[in-house]
Amino acid sequence: MGDKQMRADRHQRTKKKRWPSILLVCLLLIGAVSGYAYYQYKQGVNQSLKKINKDQKDTNVVYDFEGKKDQYGDTNVLLLGSDARGNEKSRADTIMIAHYNEDKRTFKLTSIMRDSYVDIPGHGKHKINSAFARGGPELMRQTIKENFDIDLQYYAIVDFQGFVQLIDEAFPQGVEIDVEKRMQKNIYMTLEPGLQRLNGTQLLGYVRFRHDAMSDFGRVERQQKAIKAIREQLSGFQTITKLPKLIGVVSPYVNTNMDTSDMLFMAKDFFSDKRGTLQTLRIPVENSFTEPRIKGEGAVLDIDVEKNKQALHQFITQ
């Protein structure tokens, strides 16, 4: 009986000694992974800083943004594409909302066409892309809230050169895209039709092309098509390990109120193997707008606000 008790006591002491060792190993692993991620992130940042001229680095405007989660508990990120990240007078060339459901770890994407003619708080009716020039991302947030009754928690203003650098880093062989027609006018290159791999500069030209019968409608469709292709072709465990450097590469080109940890957390789910299909919406939806010419504004999309608000909320909650 005494021998059994002694063996039991020794076993208990061994277990007690083992737990601190296991905990120490876990802490060391966590520290090593965190250190490697930070090193990769800084590598990406420094890589991009070498390519940015001094004026760009000094024009990172600090914006107020009174964002919060929406009434459904989801996180919405206002994505604005611009050629002039630090120029407060520039209009937003691209307006998107990334909807993130943390419980389901799912994303949806809404594109708002820049010529949508809406009420801008304190300024009357104008094209929605002018809200950025009039009051930065905060006025754009207020405009979307007033017209579509949805809250936005974060914003990210992305300089288009950041998009180019990100694509070239993530896809050394280019992104595979089926170019639907010959594209040339005002994109400083010629893209021939057919399935091909586009580098960052070429893909930027593809998503910005709008000089055809489809105009901005075709451009919005191509933007969503490109994002889906990027997501599908950049996924899995290998991508997750690349994320810190990729975020570092794009960070110098982005003005955002998101922490790096927030970006990593959301990017991990966006590129997860279990991500599912990325659902997209365009505002205005079909049969919800007219295209008059307004003095001082030119051609606009005069939208049925209520119909588009309902479509957006149904899209988010379905």
N, C-alpha and C positions, 0 to 999 in steps of 0.2 A: 504493500500500500504506500509505504514511504517513497519507494523508487518511482512509482507512478506519479506521485505528487511532485517529486523533484523534476521529472521529465516535463510535466505540464507547466511547472513554473519556468523552466528554461525556454519552453516553446513560447510562452507568453512574453518573456523578456526579449526573445529573438524577434517576435512580431513587433514589439514596441520599438526596437532598434531599427527595424526595416522601414517603418513608415516615414521617419524623418529623412531617410536616404532616398526613398521614392519621391517625396515632396521636393527634395533638393534637386533631383534630376529633372523633375517637371519644371521647376522654376528656371533651371539652367537652359532647358530646351526653349521655354517661352522667351527668355531673354535673348537667346541666340536667334530665334525666328524674328523677334522684334528688331533686333539690331541689324539683321540682314535686310529686312523690309525697309528700315530707315535708310540704310546705305544705298539700296536700289533707288529709293525715292530721291535722295539727294543727287545721285548720279544722273537721273532723268532731268532734274531741275537744272543742274549745271550744264548739261548737254544743250538744253534749250536756251539758256541765258547767253551762251556763246553765239547764238544765231539771232538774237534780238538786239536791235540797235538801242543806244542809250536813251533816246527820246521815248521809246516804247516802255522801257523799264521804269521811267520816272512819271508815267501818266496813269498809274493805277488808282483811279478815283475811289474814295471811300463813300459808299452810299448808305443811307438809312433804309431799313426794310423792316416793316412791322408785320412779318409773316407769322402764320401759325398753321397747325394741321386743319384739314377741312372737317366738315360736320360728320363725315363718315369715319374719322379717325385715321385717314390716309395722309401720306406725305406727298405734297405736290411741289415739283421743282420747276420754276419758270426758266426756260432756256431761251436765251436771246443770242442770235448770231449777228456779228457786227464787224465791219472793216476797220473801225476806229474805236478800240476798247476804251481809251481814255478820253474820247471826245464826247462831252455831255450833249452836244448839239446834234449828234448823228442819230438817224432813225434806225430802228431795229429792222434788219434785213430778213431775219428769220425769227418767228415766234412759235415756241412749242411749250407744252406742259408735259412733263414726265410724271405720271401718277404711280406711286409706290405703295403697295399694301404690305406692311411689315409682317403681319400674321401669315398671309399666304405666300409672301416673298415673290409677288408678281408685279409686273410693270405693264402700264398701258401708255400710249403716246397720243397726244392731241396736237395737231398743227392748226394754228389760227392764221388765216390768210391776212397778209399785212395791209391789204386795202379794205378790210372790213370797216364799214362806216358806223361808228358807235359813239355813245356819249362818253367823253373823257371828263372826269370830275373837275369842275372849276374851269373848264375850257370849251364846253359845248360839244357839238358833233364834229368828229374828224376821223381820218383813217387811224386805225388802232396803232399802227407802227409809230405814229408821231407822239404817242404818250411817252415813249422813252426819251425823245428829244426834249419834251416839255418838262419832265420831272423824274427822269431816271427809272430804274426798275420799280421803285415804290409807287409811282404814278401808274405804271403798267399794272402792278398788282391791284391797285384800287380800281382801275378801269375794268379788269377782268372780274373782280369781285362784284362791282356794280352791275355789269351787264349779264354775267353768267352765274352769279351767286356761288362762287367757289373760292376758297382760301388757298393761298400759296405760302408754303413755309420757307422755301429757299429760292434763291435766284443764282444763275450762272450766266455771265456775259462772256461769250467765247469769241475771241479774235479768230478770223478764218485761217490765219497762218498756224494757229495752234492745232486746228483740225488737220492741216497738211502734215505737220510734224508728228502728230499722233498716228496717222495712217501709215506714214513711212516707217515709224518705229515698230508698230504692231504687225505690219504686213510688208516685209522686205520684198516679197514677190508681187505685191499689189492685191487689191480686193477684186474678186471675180464679179463682174457685173455684165448683164446683157444690155448693151447700149441699143436702144430701140430705133434710133435714127441718126443721121449725120448731124453733128452739132458743131457750130463754129462761131456764130456771131456773138461778139462781146464776151467771149470766155478766153480769148488770147491763145487759142489752140484749136485743133480740129480733131474731133472724136468721130471715128467711123463706126457704123452700126455693126452689131454682132457681139457674141460672148467673148470677153477679154478681161485682162487684169489691169486695173488702173492704179497708178501710184497716187500719192496724196494730192498733188497739183491737178492731176487729171480728174480725180474723183470730185474735187472741189468744183472744177469746171462743169462736171456732169450735174451736180446737185444745184448749181446756180443758173444753168441755162434756162431761158424762158422766152426766147425769141422765135416762137412758132405759134401755131393756131391755139395751142393749149395755154400759152402764157404762164401766169403764176400757178394755175391749176396743175399743169404738168410739172412745174418745178416742185411744188409741195409733194406731189406723188413720188417724184424721184428722190426727194429727201427722205421720205419714209421708207422707200425701197432700199436706199443705201444703208440706212440704220439697221434694217432687218438683215441685210447681207453681212454687215460688220458683226452683228451679234451672232449670226449663225456660223460664221467662219472663224470667230475668235471666242472659243468656249472651252470648257473643261479645266482639268487640274493645271495643265501647263499655263493656261491663261491666268489663272488665279495667282500663280507664282510671279507672273510678269506685271501684275496690277500696280504694285508700288512704283515701279519705274515708269510705267505708262502714265500714271497720275502725275508723277514728277515731271515728265516731258511736257504735259499739257498745262500744268499749273501756272507757269509764268505768262501764259496767254489767256488766263481766265480770271475774271473779277467775280468773286462769289462770297457769300456769307456762310458757306459750308466749311466745316473743319475737314482736314485731310482724312481723319478717322471716319467721318460720315461718308465721304466719297468712297473710301475703301469698302465700307460695309455694304453700301448700296451697289457698288460695281460688282462685288462678289456675287450678289444675288442676280444681277443683270446677266452675267456671263456664266451662271451655274448650268451644269448639265441638265438639271431638273427645271429649267427656266420656262418651259412651255413655249407657245407661240406668242409673239409680240402683237397685241391688238392695237390698231391705230384708228384715229378719227380725224376728219377734216372739218373745220368750221370756216365758212358756213357749210351745212349739210345740203344735200341735193334738194332742189325745189324750195329753198328757203331764202332766196335773195333775188334782187334785180341788179342791173348794172348801169345806172344812170351816170351822167356827167354832172358834177357839181362845180359851180364857179369857185375858183381858188383851190380846188382839190383835184380836178380832173376826173378820170373814170374811177368810180368807187364800187364797192359791193355793199349795197344797201340791204342789210340782213334783217330777217324776222328774228328779233332777239329772243322772244319767248320760245319759239320753236327750236332754236339752237341751244338755248339753256336747257330745255328738257332733254334734248339729244345728248348733251354733254353729261348730264347727271345719270341718264340711263346707261350710258357707256361706262361710266366709272363704277356703277353699282352692280352691273349685270355679271 
